[in-house]
C-alpha cells in the first residue's frame, strides 16, 4: 500500500471529509488532495503520526464507552 492509499484509508476510517480531515491536522485541503492523488507525498513520519493520533482517539472513545 502506498502513502496516498494509507492517507485515504485513514481519512475514510475516521469518517471525515477531506476538509474536516485537513482541518483536524492543520493541513491545507489542496495539500491533502495532492497526497491522496499521489501528486505529492508527506514525509512517512507524518502519516505514522496521523495514524497514531487516530488510534489514540479511538482508544479514548472506547474507554469513555466502558465507563
DSSP file (Angstrom, degrees, kcal/mol; ACC not computed):
  #  RESIDUE AA STRUCTURE BP1 BP2  ACC     N-H-->O    O-->H-N    N-H-->O    O-->H-N    TCO  KAPPA ALPHA  PHI   PSI    X-CA   Y-CA   Z-CA
    1    1 A X              0   0    0      0, 0.0     2,-0.1     0, 0.0     0, 0.0   0.000 360.0 360.0 360.0 129.2    0.0    0.0    0.0
    2    2 A X     >  -     0   0    0      1,-0.1     4,-2.1     4,-0.0     3,-0.3  -0.347 360.0 -97.4 -88.1 173.7    1.5    3.3   -1.0
    3    3 A X  H  > S+     0   0    0      1,-0.2     4,-2.4     2,-0.2     5,-0.2   0.868 120.8  54.6 -59.3 -41.9    1.3    6.6    1.0
    4    4 A X  H  > S+     0   0    0      1,-0.2     4,-2.2     2,-0.2    -1,-0.2   0.897 109.9  47.8 -62.4 -38.9   -1.7    8.0   -0.9
    5    5 A X  H  > S+     0   0    0     -3,-0.3     4,-2.6     2,-0.2    -1,-0.2   0.889 109.8  53.0 -67.6 -39.0   -3.7    4.9   -0.1
    6    6 A X  H  X S+     0   0    0     -4,-2.1     4,-2.3     2,-0.2    -2,-0.2   0.921 111.2  45.9 -61.8 -44.1   -2.7    5.0    3.6
    7    7 A X  H  X S+     0   0    0     -4,-2.4     4,-2.4     2,-0.2    -2,-0.2   0.931 113.6  48.4 -65.7 -45.6   -3.8    8.6    3.9
    8    8 A X  H  X S+     0   0    0     -4,-2.2     4,-2.5    -5,-0.2     5,-0.2   0.905 111.8  50.1 -61.2 -41.8   -7.1    8.0    2.1
    9    9 A X  H  X S+     0   0    0     -4,-2.6     4,-2.6     2,-0.2    -1,-0.2   0.909 109.7  50.8 -64.5 -42.8   -7.8    4.9    4.2
   10   10 A X  H  X S+     0   0    0     -4,-2.3     4,-1.8     2,-0.2    -2,-0.2   0.934 112.4  46.7 -58.5 -47.1   -7.1    6.8    7.5
   11   11 A X  H  X>S+     0   0    0     -4,-2.4     5,-2.0     1,-0.2     4,-0.6   0.922 114.6  45.6 -64.0 -45.1   -9.5    9.6    6.5
   12   12 A X  H ><5S+     0   0    0     -4,-2.5     3,-0.7     1,-0.2    -1,-0.2   0.882 109.7  54.6 -68.3 -37.4  -12.3    7.2    5.4
   13   13 A X  H 3<5S+     0   0    0     -4,-2.6    -1,-0.2     1,-0.3    -2,-0.2   0.865 108.5  50.1 -62.2 -35.3  -11.9    5.1    8.5
   14   14 A X  H 3<5S-     0   0    0     -4,-1.8    -1,-0.3    -5,-0.2    -2,-0.2   0.629 110.5-127.8 -77.0 -13.3  -12.4    8.2   10.6
   15   15 A X  T <<5 +     0   0    0     -3,-0.7     2,-0.3    -4,-0.6    -3,-0.2   0.822  60.0 141.3  71.4  31.4  -15.5    9.0    8.5
   16   16 A X      < -     0   0    0     -5,-2.0    -1,-0.2     1,-0.0    -2,-0.1  -0.807  50.9-124.9-110.1 147.4  -14.2   12.5    7.7
   17   17 A X     >  -     0   0    0     -2,-0.3     4,-2.7     1,-0.1     5,-0.2  -0.311  37.9-101.9 -73.2 168.5  -14.4   14.6    4.6
   18   18 A X  H  > S+     0   0    0      1,-0.2     4,-2.5     2,-0.2     5,-0.2   0.907 123.5  49.9 -59.9 -41.2  -11.2   16.0    3.1
   19   19 A X  H  > S+     0   0    0      2,-0.2     4,-1.9     1,-0.2    -1,-0.2   0.901 113.4  44.4 -68.3 -39.4  -12.0   19.4    4.5
   20   20 A X  H  > S+     0   0    0      2,-0.2     4,-2.2     1,-0.2    -2,-0.2   0.899 114.7  48.9 -70.9 -39.6  -12.6   18.1    8.0
   21   21 A X  H  X S+     0   0    0     -4,-2.7     4,-1.5     2,-0.2    -2,-0.2   0.923 112.6  47.6 -64.8 -44.0   -9.6   15.7    8.0
   22   22 A X  H  X>S+     0   0    0     -4,-2.5     5,-3.0    -5,-0.2     4,-0.7   0.890 112.1  49.9 -66.0 -38.1   -7.3   18.5    6.8
   23   23 A X  H ><5S+     0   0    0     -4,-1.9     3,-0.6    -5,-0.2    -1,-0.2   0.893 106.2  56.8 -65.6 -38.8   -8.7   20.9    9.4
   24   24 A X  H 3<5S+     0   0    0     -4,-2.2    -1,-0.2     1,-0.2    -2,-0.2   0.868 118.1  32.2 -59.1 -38.5   -8.2   18.3   12.1
   25   25 A X  H 3<5S-     0   0    0     -4,-1.5    -1,-0.2     2,-0.1    -2,-0.2   0.358 111.5-113.6-104.8   4.6   -4.5   18.0   11.3
   26   26 A X  T <<5 +     0   0    0     -4,-0.7     2,-0.4    -3,-0.6    -3,-0.2   0.864  68.7 140.0  69.4  35.6   -3.9   21.6   10.2
   27   27 A X      < -     0   0    0     -5,-3.0    -1,-0.2    -6,-0.2    -2,-0.1  -0.913  59.0-109.5-112.2 135.7   -3.2   20.7    6.5
   28   28 A X     >  -     0   0    0     -2,-0.4     4,-2.1     1,-0.1     3,-0.4  -0.384  26.9-125.0 -59.6 142.1   -4.5   22.8    3.6
   29   29 A X  H  > S+     0   0    0      1,-0.2     4,-2.7     2,-0.2     5,-0.2   0.896 110.9  55.3 -56.5 -42.5   -7.2   20.9    1.7
   30   30 A X  H  > S+     0   0    0      1,-0.2     4,-2.3     2,-0.2    -1,-0.2   0.880 106.0  51.6 -60.9 -37.9   -5.3   21.2   -1.5
   31   31 A X  H  > S+     0   0    0     -3,-0.4     4,-2.3     2,-0.2    -1,-0.2   0.934 109.8  48.9 -64.4 -45.6   -2.3   19.5    0.1
   32   32 A X  H  X S+     0   0    0     -4,-2.1     4,-2.8     1,-0.2    -2,-0.2   0.913 110.2  52.0 -59.6 -42.9   -4.4   16.6    1.3
   33   33 A X  H  X S+     0   0    0     -4,-2.7     4,-2.0     1,-0.2     6,-0.2   0.915 109.6  49.2 -60.2 -42.8   -5.9   16.3   -2.2
   34   34 A X  H  X>S+     0   0    0     -4,-2.3     5,-1.9     2,-0.2     6,-1.2   0.883 111.3  50.0 -64.9 -38.2   -2.4   16.1   -3.7
   35   35 A X  H ><5S+     0   0    0     -4,-2.3     3,-0.9     1,-0.2    -2,-0.2   0.936 112.0  47.0 -63.8 -46.3   -1.4   13.5   -1.2
   36   36 A X  H 3<5S+     0   0    0     -4,-2.8    -2,-0.2     1,-0.2    -1,-0.2   0.815 113.2  48.8 -68.2 -29.3   -4.4   11.4   -1.9
   37   37 A X  H 3<5S-     0   0    0     -4,-2.0    -1,-0.2    -5,-0.2    -2,-0.2   0.540 112.0-119.4 -85.3  -7.0   -3.9   11.7   -5.6
   38   38 A X  T <<5S+     0   0    0     -3,-0.9    -3,-0.2    -4,-0.6    -4,-0.1   0.621  79.2 124.3  79.0  12.5   -0.3   10.7   -5.4
   39   39 A X  S   <S-     0   0    0     -5,-1.9     2,-0.3    -6,-0.2    -4,-0.2   0.894  86.1  -1.8 -70.5 -40.1    0.8   14.1   -6.9
   40   40 A X  S    S-     0   0    0     -6,-1.2     2,-0.4    -9,-0.2    -2,-0.3  -0.899  72.7-144.0-140.5 171.1    3.0   14.7   -3.8
   41   41 A X        -     0   0    0     -2,-0.3     2,-0.1    -3,-0.1     3,-0.1  -0.998  11.3-128.6-142.0 142.9    3.6   12.9   -0.6
   42   42 A X        -     0   0    0     -2,-0.4   -39,-0.1     1,-0.1     5,-0.0  -0.386  48.3 -80.4 -78.7 165.7    4.2   13.8    3.0
   43   43 A X    >>  -     0   0    0      1,-0.1     3,-1.4    -2,-0.1     4,-1.1  -0.391  44.6-115.2 -60.3 148.1    7.2   12.5    4.9
   44   44 A X  H 3> S+     0   0    0      1,-0.3     4,-2.2     2,-0.2     5,-0.2   0.828 113.7  62.8 -58.4 -33.9    6.5    9.0    6.2
   45   45 A X  H 3> S+     0   0    0      1,-0.2     4,-2.3     2,-0.2    -1,-0.3   0.811  97.9  57.5 -64.8 -26.8    6.6   10.1    9.8
   46   46 A X  H <> S+     0   0    0     -3,-1.4     4,-2.4     2,-0.2    -1,-0.2   0.916 107.2  46.9 -67.4 -42.9    3.6   12.4    9.2
   47   47 A X  H  X S+     0   0    0     -4,-1.1     4,-2.3     2,-0.2    -2,-0.2   0.920 113.4  48.4 -65.0 -43.3    1.5    9.5    8.1
   48   48 A X  H  X S+     0   0    0     -4,-2.2     4,-2.3     1,-0.2    -2,-0.2   0.899 111.1  51.0 -63.0 -40.3    2.6    7.4   11.1
   49   49 A X  H  X S+     0   0    0     -4,-2.3     4,-2.5     2,-0.2    -2,-0.2   0.909 109.7  49.6 -64.8 -42.5    1.8   10.4   13.4
   50   50 A X  H  X S+     0   0    0     -4,-2.4     4,-2.5     1,-0.2    -2,-0.2   0.933 111.7  48.6 -60.2 -46.0   -1.7   10.8   11.9
   51   51 A X  H  X S+     0   0    0     -4,-2.3     4,-2.2     1,-0.2    -2,-0.2   0.892 111.6  50.0 -62.2 -40.1   -2.4    7.1   12.3
   52   52 A X  H  X S+     0   0    0     -4,-2.3     4,-2.6     2,-0.2    -1,-0.2   0.909 110.3  49.3 -66.6 -42.9   -1.1    7.2   15.9
   53   53 A X  H  X S+     0   0    0     -4,-2.5     4,-2.4     1,-0.2    -2,-0.2   0.922 111.5  49.5 -61.7 -44.2   -3.3   10.2   16.8
   54   54 A X  H  X S+     0   0    0     -4,-2.5     4,-2.2     1,-0.2    -1,-0.2   0.896 110.9  50.5 -62.6 -39.6   -6.4    8.5   15.2
   55   55 A X  H  X S+     0   0    0     -4,-2.2     4,-2.6     2,-0.2    -2,-0.2   0.921 110.1  49.3 -64.2 -44.9   -5.6    5.3   17.2
   56   56 A X  H  X S+     0   0    0     -4,-2.6     4,-2.4     1,-0.2    -2,-0.2   0.901 111.6  48.8 -62.0 -41.0   -5.3    7.2   20.5
   57   57 A X  H  X S+     0   0    0     -4,-2.4     4,-2.2     2,-0.2    -1,-0.2   0.895 110.7  50.9 -65.6 -39.1   -8.6    9.0   19.8
   58   58 A X  H  X S+     0   0    0     -4,-2.2     4,-2.0     2,-0.2    -2,-0.2   0.916 111.5  47.3 -64.3 -43.1  -10.3    5.7   19.0
   59   59 A X  H  X S+     0   0    0     -4,-2.6     4,-2.3     1,-0.2    -2,-0.2   0.887 110.1  53.7 -65.2 -38.5   -9.0    4.1   22.3
   60   60 A X  H  X S+     0   0    0     -4,-2.4     4,-1.9     1,-0.2    -2,-0.2   0.900 108.6  48.7 -62.6 -40.9  -10.1    7.2   24.2
   61   61 A X  H  X S+     0   0    0     -4,-2.2     4,-1.8     2,-0.2    -1,-0.2   0.890 110.8  50.8 -65.3 -39.5  -13.6    6.9   22.8
   62   62 A X  H  X S+     0   0    0     -4,-2.0     4,-1.5     1,-0.2    -2,-0.2   0.889 109.1  50.9 -65.9 -38.7  -13.7    3.2   23.7
   63   63 A X  H  X S+     0   0    0     -4,-2.3     4,-0.7     1,-0.2    -1,-0.2   0.877 108.3  52.5 -66.2 -37.1  -12.6    3.9   27.3
   64   64 A X  H >< S+     0   0    0     -4,-1.9     3,-0.6     1,-0.2    -1,-0.2   0.878 108.7  50.2 -65.0 -37.7  -15.3    6.5   27.6
   65   65 A X  H 3< S+     0   0    0     -4,-1.8    -1,-0.2     1,-0.2    -2,-0.2   0.816 104.0  59.5 -71.0 -29.8  -17.9    4.0   26.5
   66   66 A X  H 3<        0   0    0     -4,-1.5    -1,-0.2     1,-0.2    -2,-0.2   0.717 360.0 360.0 -71.4 -20.0  -16.7    1.4   29.0
   67   67 A X    <<        0   0    0     -4,-0.7    -1,-0.2    -3,-0.6    -2,-0.2   0.474 360.0 360.0 -79.0 360.0  -17.4    3.8   31.9
